[in-house]
Amino acid sequence: MSTATESPMESHEVSHEASHEGGHDHPSDRRYIQVAVILAIVTALEVGTYFVEMPGEVLIPMLMVMMVYKFFYVAAWFMHLRFDSPLFTKFFVTGLVLATIVYGIALTVFEFWHKG
C-alpha cells in the first residue's frame, strides 16, 4: 500500500502561500526612497524656519502643520496603516485624538487656571 506523503517543506510552502492570499503588495524600494525624500524636504523646511525672522503667530502654526503632516505620513507608510485594515487606522486615530484632547486639557489647566 503506497501512501503519498508530502515533505514538511512542501507543507510549509503551501501554508505560507495560503497565509498571504488576499494580502497586499508592499511598496517598492523606490517608493520608500520617495517617502524619505519628502520627509527630508519637510524637515529641511522646518529647520529653515530657524534662519527666517517670523512672528510667532505665523511660525508656530506653520511648524505645527509640518509636524502633523510628517507624523501622519510616517504613520501611514512606516507603521503600514496605509496597507492594513481600516479598523487599525480607526483605532490609531481614535487614540491619537483622545490623547490630544487630554494633553490640550492639561495645557489649558496650566495656562488659564493657575494662580499668579
C-alpha positions in Angstrom: 0.0 0.0 0.0 1.6 3.2 -1.1 0.6 6.5 0.5 1.6 9.8 -0.9 3.2 11.9 1.8 4.3 15.5 1.4 7.5 16.8 2.9 7.4 19.3 5.7 8.9 21.9 3.3 6.1 21.4 0.8 3.5 21.7 3.6 5.2 24.9 4.8 5.2 26.4 1.3 1.5 25.7 0.9 0.6 27.2 4.3 2.9 30.2 3.7 1.2 30.9 0.3 -2.3 30.4 1.8 -1.5 32.8 4.6 -0.6 35.6 2.1 -3.7 35.2 -0.1 -5.8 38.3 -0.1 -2.8 40.3 1.3 -1.4 43.4 -0.1 1.7 44.2 -2.1 4.3 46.2 -0.2 5.7 49.3 -1.9 8.9 49.1 -3.8 12.2 50.4 -2.5 11.8 53.3 -4.9 8.6 54.3 -3.2 10.3 54.2 0.2 13.1 56.4 -1.1 10.4 58.9 -2.4 8.9 58.9 1.1 12.3 59.5 2.6 13.0 62.4 0.2 9.6 64.0 1.0 10.2 63.7 4.7 13.7 65.2 4.3 12.3 68.2 2.4 9.7 68.9 5.1 12.4 68.5 7.8 14.7 70.9 5.9 11.8 73.4 5.7 11.3 73.0 9.5 15.0 73.6 10.2 15.0 76.5 7.7 12.4 78.4 9.8 15.2 78.9 12.4 17.0 81.2 9.9 14.0 83.3 8.9 12.6 86.0 11.1 8.9 85.4 11.5 6.4 86.4 14.2 5.3 83.6 16.5 1.8 83.8 15.2 3.0 82.6 11.8 5.9 80.4 12.9 4.1 78.2 15.4 1.1 77.2 13.2 3.5 76.7 10.2 5.7 74.3 12.3 2.6 72.6 13.7 1.2 71.9 10.2 4.6 70.5 9.1 4.8 68.4 12.2 1.3 66.9 11.8 2.0 66.2 8.1 5.2 64.3 8.9 3.6 62.4 11.7 0.7 61.1 9.6 3.0 60.4 6.6 5.3 58.3 8.8 2.4 56.5 10.4 0.8 55.7 7.1 4.0 54.4 5.4 6.2 53.0 8.1 3.5 51.8 10.5 1.8 50.2 7.5 -1.6 51.9 8.3 -1.9 52.6 4.7 -2.0 48.8 3.9 -3.7 47.3 7.0 -7.4 47.0 7.8 -9.2 50.4 8.1 -10.1 49.2 11.6 -6.5 49.6 12.7 -6.4 53.1 11.3 -9.6 54.0 13.2 -8.1 52.7 16.5 -4.9 54.6 15.9 -6.6 57.9 15.0 -9.1 57.5 17.9 -6.3 57.0 20.4 -4.4 59.9 18.9 -7.4 62.2 19.1 -8.2 61.3 22.7 -4.5 61.8 23.7 -4.5 65.2 22.0 -7.7 66.2 23.8 -6.3 65.1 27.2 -3.0 66.9 26.5 -4.9 70.0 25.4 -7.0 70.0 28.6 -3.8 69.6 30.7 -2.2 72.5 29.0 -5.2 74.8 29.4 -5.3 74.0 33.1 -1.7 75.3 33.4 -2.4 78.3 31.2 -5.8 79.5 32.3 -6.3 78.3 35.9 -3.0 78.9 37.5 -2.6 81.3 40.4 -0.4 84.1 39.6 
